[in-house]
Amino acid sequence: MNAKSIIGIVIALLIGLPVAYAGGLGGSQFGNISVFLLCGLLAFGVNWCAFVPANIYKTEKYYDLTGSLTYLTIIAVACVLAAPLDLRAALVAFMVVIWALRLGSFLFQRIKTDGKDVRFDKIKTDPLRFFQVWTIQGVWIILTSASALLIITTQARLPIDGFLIVGAAVWLAGFAFEVVADRQKSAFRADPKNKGKFITVGLWSWSRHPNYFGEILLWTGITIMSLPLLVGWQWVTIISPIFVTFLLTRVSGIPLLEASGQKKWGNDPEYIDYCKRTPVLFLRPPKR
């Protein structure tokens, strides 16, 4: 397991840092390093610092909160070092900050209520494996925020155009879907009458994972806003929504929740019917 953890850490670094380097080509500089690459290094650094007390106390309670703090840190650094910002850059910075504050506080409140995240039960007892998880969060943040960092740190500044307007509209729709879906599920779970039941109301009647649909949509919106700015190797930053989609649909999001749902309600006729008539991800009006 130690060998696998070391390989995982190395792979995370070999993915995250080249993307940060490529995204920073032609962008704002801080001494001899691009601001984009500096933000990439900070993404790992913040998580590595947070790992130390987390490993000492064997807790994952602040994992998601650290993720949000990392977003806020790199966006703040990027804004300060790449100033002055144009409307596109300022708007994207605002979008990421609002998203990070909202999601971070939501996830932290959820883990306070639940007590722990069962996914970490075995991981947090192995220091190297636990360190790998914090390193992976660093690369996850770099890849997810790649388009946003490109917009903020690039030296190319463009006036308002169709890409900005369409991208902002897509982000707004995605953010709204995510917020509404999370609130609907929280309200459902808070009602004692729904204990042990699965949610089928509101946006959850349109999709089995509407919050993830919103998450993918909002990062896609930011990437759309970045398209007219991209040159050369900077095109690698469009990995942002691609990575988010892959992560949520193939790795840690939907697969885990679908497996959990099947374990809990797989023999329940109502759950079987719900799965048949409700899309996994994309929103569709509920069938009668």
VEXDREN-2710 file (C-alpha; in Angstrom, 1 decimal):
% VEXDREN-2710
k/r/px/py/pz
1/MET/0.0/0.0/0.0
2/ASN/2.9/2.4/0.7
3/ALA/4.3/1.9/-2.8
4/LYS/0.8/2.6/-4.3
5/SER/0.5/5.7/-2.1
6/ILE/3.9/7.0/-3.2
7/ILE/3.1/6.4/-6.9
8/GLY/-0.2/8.2/-6.4
9/ILE/1.5/11.2/-4.8
10/VAL/4.0/11.4/-7.7
11/ILE/1.3/11.1/-10.3
12/ALA/-0.7/13.9/-8.7
13/LEU/2.4/16.2/-8.8
14/LEU/3.2/15.2/-12.4
15/ILE/-0.4/16.1/-13.4
16/GLY/-1.0/19.2/-11.4
17/LEU/2.2/21.1/-11.8
18/PRO/2.6/20.7/-15.6
19/VAL/-1.0/22.0/-16.0
20/ALA/-0.2/25.0/-13.8
21/TYR/3.0/25.6/-15.7
22/ALA/1.3/25.4/-19.1
23/GLY/-1.6/27.7/-17.9
24/GLY/0.9/30.3/-16.8
25/LEU/2.7/30.6/-20.1
26/GLY/2.3/34.2/-21.3
27/GLY/0.6/35.1/-18.0
28/SER/1.4/37.4/-15.1
29/GLN/4.8/36.7/-13.4
30/PHE/5.9/36.9/-9.8
31/GLY/9.7/37.1/-10.1
32/ASN/10.8/34.2/-12.2
33/ILE/7.7/32.1/-11.8
34/SER/4.3/32.5/-13.3
35/VAL/1.4/33.5/-10.9
36/PHE/-0.5/30.5/-12.2
37/LEU/2.3/28.1/-11.3
38/LEU/2.7/29.8/-7.9
39/CYS/-1.0/29.1/-7.2
40/GLY/-0.5/25.5/-8.2
41/LEU/2.3/25.2/-5.7
42/LEU/0.2/26.8/-3.0
43/ALA/-2.7/24.4/-3.7
44/PHE/-0.4/21.6/-2.7
45/GLY/1.2/23.5/0.1
46/VAL/-2.0/24.5/1.9
47/ASN/-3.2/20.9/1.9
48/TRP/0.1/19.5/3.1
49/CYS/0.1/22.0/6.0
50/ALA/-3.5/20.9/6.9
51/PHE/-2.4/17.3/6.7
52/VAL/-0.1/17.6/9.7
53/PRO/-2.7/18.3/12.4
54/ALA/-5.2/16.0/10.6
55/ASN/-2.8/13.2/10.7
56/ILE/-1.9/13.8/14.4
57/TYR/-5.5/13.7/15.5
58/LYS/-6.6/11.2/12.8
59/THR/-9.5/13.3/11.6
60/GLU/-11.0/14.1/8.2
61/LYS/-13.3/16.8/9.7
62/TYR/-11.5/19.7/8.1
63/TYR/-10.7/18.0/4.8
64/ASP/-13.5/19.7/2.8
65/LEU/-13.1/23.0/4.6
66/THR/-9.4/23.0/3.7
67/GLY/-10.4/22.4/0.1
68/SER/-12.5/25.6/0.2
69/LEU/-9.8/27.5/2.0
70/THR/-7.3/26.4/-0.7
71/TYR/-9.6/27.8/-3.5
72/LEU/-9.9/31.1/-1.6
73/THR/-6.2/31.3/-1.1
74/ILE/-5.1/30.7/-4.6
75/ILE/-7.8/33.0/-6.0
76/ALA/-6.8/35.8/-3.6
77/VAL/-3.1/35.4/-4.5
78/ALA/-3.9/35.3/-8.2
79/CYS/-6.0/38.5/-8.0
80/VAL/-3.4/40.4/-6.0
81/LEU/-0.4/39.4/-8.1
82/ALA/-2.2/39.7/-11.5
83/ALA/-3.9/43.1/-10.8
84/PRO/-5.3/45.2/-12.3
85/LEU/-8.2/42.9/-13.3
86/ASP/-10.7/43.4/-16.0
87/LEU/-14.4/42.6/-15.7
88/ARG/-14.0/39.0/-16.9
89/ALA/-11.3/38.3/-14.3
90/ALA/-13.0/40.1/-11.5
91/LEU/-16.3/38.3/-12.2
92/VAL/-14.7/34.9/-12.3
93/ALA/-12.8/35.5/-9.1
94/PHE/-16.2/36.5/-7.5
95/MET/-17.8/33.4/-8.8
96/VAL/-15.2/31.0/-7.4
97/VAL/-15.2/32.8/-4.0
98/ILE/-19.0/32.6/-3.7
99/TRP/-19.0/28.9/-4.8
100/ALA/-16.1/28.0/-2.4
101/LEU/-17.7/29.8/0.6
102/ARG/-21.1/28.3/0.0
103/LEU/-20.0/24.7/-0.7
104/GLY/-17.3/24.7/2.0
105/SER/-19.6/25.8/4.8
106/PHE/-22.3/23.4/3.6
107/LEU/-19.9/20.4/3.6
108/PHE/-18.4/21.3/6.9
109/GLN/-21.8/21.6/8.5
110/ARG/-22.8/18.3/7.1
111/ILE/-19.8/16.5/8.5
112/LYS/-20.4/18.1/11.9
113/THR/-23.9/16.7/11.8
114/ASP/-22.9/13.3/10.5
115/GLY/-19.9/13.0/12.8
116/LYS/-17.5/11.6/10.3
117/ASP/-16.9/10.6/6.6
118/VAL/-16.9/6.8/6.4
119/ARG/-14.7/6.9/3.3
120/PHE/-11.8/7.9/5.6
121/ASP/-12.2/5.2/8.2
122/LYS/-9.3/3.1/6.9
123/ILE/-7.4/5.8/5.1
124/LYS/-6.7/8.1/8.1
125/THR/-5.0/5.3/10.0
126/ASP/-2.2/5.0/7.4
127/PRO/-0.2/8.3/7.4
128/LEU/1.2/7.9/3.8
129/ARG/-2.2/6.9/2.4
130/PHE/-3.8/9.8/4.2
131/PHE/-1.1/12.2/2.9
132/GLN/-1.9/10.9/-0.6
133/VAL/-5.5/12.0/-0.2
134/TRP/-4.5/15.5/0.8
135/THR/-2.1/15.6/-2.2
136/ILE/-4.9/14.5/-4.5
137/GLN/-7.1/17.3/-3.2
138/GLY/-4.3/19.7/-4.2
139/VAL/-4.3/18.4/-7.8
140/TRP/-8.0/18.3/-7.9
141/ILE/-8.2/22.0/-7.0
142/ILE/-5.6/22.9/-9.6
143/LEU/-7.4/21.1/-12.4
144/THR/-10.8/22.3/-11.4
145/SER/-9.9/25.9/-11.1
146/ALA/-7.6/25.9/-14.2
147/SER/-9.9/27.9/-16.4
148/ALA/-10.6/30.4/-13.6
149/LEU/-6.9/30.9/-12.9
150/LEU/-6.1/31.3/-16.6
151/ILE/-8.7/34.1/-16.8
152/ILE/-7.4/35.9/-13.8
153/THR/-3.6/35.6/-14.5
154/THR/-3.5/36.0/-18.2
155/GLN/-2.0/39.3/-19.6
156/ALA/-4.6/39.3/-22.3
157/ARG/-7.6/41.4/-21.5
158/LEU/-10.7/41.4/-23.7
159/PRO/-13.9/43.5/-23.6
160/ILE/-17.3/42.0/-22.9
161/ASP/-18.2/39.4/-25.6
162/GLY/-20.5/36.5/-26.2
163/PHE/-18.3/34.0/-24.5
164/LEU/-18.4/36.1/-21.3
165/ILE/-22.2/36.5/-21.4
166/VAL/-23.0/32.8/-22.3
167/GLY/-20.4/31.5/-19.8
168/ALA/-21.8/33.6/-17.0
169/ALA/-25.3/32.5/-17.7
170/VAL/-24.2/28.8/-17.7
171/TRP/-22.4/29.3/-14.4
172/LEU/-25.4/31.0/-12.8
173/ALA/-27.7/28.1/-13.9
174/GLY/-25.2/25.5/-12.5
175/PHE/-24.8/27.3/-9.2
176/ALA/-28.5/27.7/-8.8
177/PHE/-29.1/24.0/-9.5
178/GLU/-26.4/23.0/-7.0
179/VAL/-27.6/25.3/-4.2
180/VAL/-31.3/24.4/-4.6
181/ALA/-30.5/20.6/-4.8
182/ASP/-28.4/20.7/-1.6
183/ARG/-31.0/22.7/0.3
184/GLN/-33.8/20.3/-0.8
185/LYS/-31.9/17.3/0.3
186/SER/-30.9/18.9/3.6
187/ALA/-34.5/19.7/4.3
188/PHE/-35.6/16.2/3.4
189/ARG/-33.0/14.6/5.7
190/ALA/-33.9/16.9/8.5
191/ASP/-37.5/15.7/8.6
192/PRO/-37.7/12.7/11.0
193/LYS/-40.5/11.2/8.9
194/ASN/-38.0/10.7/6.0
195/LYS/-35.5/8.7/8.1
196/GLY/-34.2/5.8/6.0
197/LYS/-36.0/7.0/2.9
198/PHE/-34.5/8.3/-0.4
199/ILE/-35.4/11.7/-1.8
200/THR/-37.6/12.0/-4.9
201/VAL/-38.9/15.5/-4.6
202/GLY/-37.9/18.8/-6.2
203/LEU/-34.9/18.7/-8.5
204/TRP/-34.3/15.1/-7.3
205/SER/-37.4/14.1/-9.3
206/TRP/-35.6/15.5/-12.4
207/SER/-32.2/13.8/-11.7
208/ARG/-30.7/11.4/-9.2
209/HIS/-27.8/13.7/-8.8
210/PRO/-28.9/17.3/-9.6
211/ASN/-26.2/18.8/-7.4
212/TYR/-23.5/17.2/-9.4
213/PHE/-25.1/18.3/-12.7
214/GLY/-25.0/21.9/-11.3
215/GLU/-21.3/21.4/-10.3
216/ILE/-20.3/20.3/-13.8
217/LEU/-22.4/23.1/-15.4
218/LEU/-20.8/25.9/-13.4
219/TRP/-17.2/25.0/-14.1
220/THR/-18.2/24.6/-17.8
221/GLY/-19.5/28.1/-17.7
222/ILE/-16.1/29.5/-16.5
223/THR/-14.3/27.5/-19.2
224/ILE/-16.6/29.0/-21.8
225/MET/-15.6/32.5/-20.5
226/SER/-11.9/31.6/-20.9
227/LEU/-12.1/30.3/-24.6
228/PRO/-11.2/33.6/-26.4
229/LEU/-8.1/34.0/-24.2
230/LEU/-6.5/30.7/-24.9
231/VAL/-3.3/30.4/-26.9
232/GLY/-0.8/27.6/-27.3
233/TRP/-0.3/25.3/-24.3
234/GLN/-2.9/27.3/-22.4
235/TRP/-5.6/25.2/-24.1
236/VAL/-4.7/22.5/-21.5
237/THR/-6.8/24.5/-19.0
238/ILE/-10.0/23.3/-20.6
239/ILE/-9.4/20.2/-18.6
240/SER/-11.4/21.9/-15.8
241/PRO/-15.0/20.7/-16.7
242/ILE/-13.7/17.5/-18.2
243/PHE/-11.9/16.6/-15.0
244/VAL/-14.9/17.5/-12.9
245/THR/-17.2/15.4/-15.0
246/PHE/-14.8/12.4/-14.9
247/LEU/-14.4/12.8/-11.2
248/LEU/-18.1/12.9/-10.4
249/THR/-19.3/10.4/-12.9
250/ARG/-16.5/7.8/-12.8
251/VAL/-14.6/8.1/-9.5
252/SER/-15.8/9.6/-6.2
253/GLY/-19.2/11.0/-6.8
254/ILE/-22.0/9.1/-8.6
255/PRO/-20.5/5.6/-8.5
256/LEU/-20.2/5.6/-4.7
257/LEU/-23.6/7.0/-4.1
258/GLU/-25.3/4.7/-6.7
259/ALA/-23.6/1.7/-5.0
260/SER/-24.7/2.9/-1.6
261/GLY/-28.3/3.4/-2.9
262/GLN/-28.4/-0.1/-4.3
263/LYS/-27.1/-1.5/-1.0
264/LYS/-29.8/0.3/1.0
265/TRP/-32.9/0.2/-1.4
266/GLY/-31.9/-2.1/-4.3
267/ASN/-34.8/-4.5/-3.5
268/ASP/-37.3/-1.7/-2.9
269/PRO/-39.8/-1.6/-5.9
270/GLU/-40.3/2.2/-5.4
271/TYR/-36.5/2.8/-5.6
272/ILE/-36.2/0.5/-8.7
273/ASP/-39.0/2.5/-10.3
274/TYR/-37.4/5.8/-9.3
275/CYS/-34.1/4.7/-11.0
276/LYS/-35.9/3.6/-14.1
277/ARG/-37.7/6.9/-14.7
278/THR/-35.1/9.4/-13.4
279/PRO/-31.9/10.2/-15.2
280/VAL/-28.6/9.6/-13.3
281/LEU/-27.2/13.1/-14.0
282/PHE/-28.9/15.3/-16.6
283/LEU/-32.1/17.0/-15.7
284/ARG/-35.3/15.8/-17.3
285/PRO/-38.9/16.6/-16.3
286/PRO/-40.2/13.6/-14.3
287/LYS/-42.2/11.0/-16.1
288/ARG/-45.7/10.2/-14.9
END
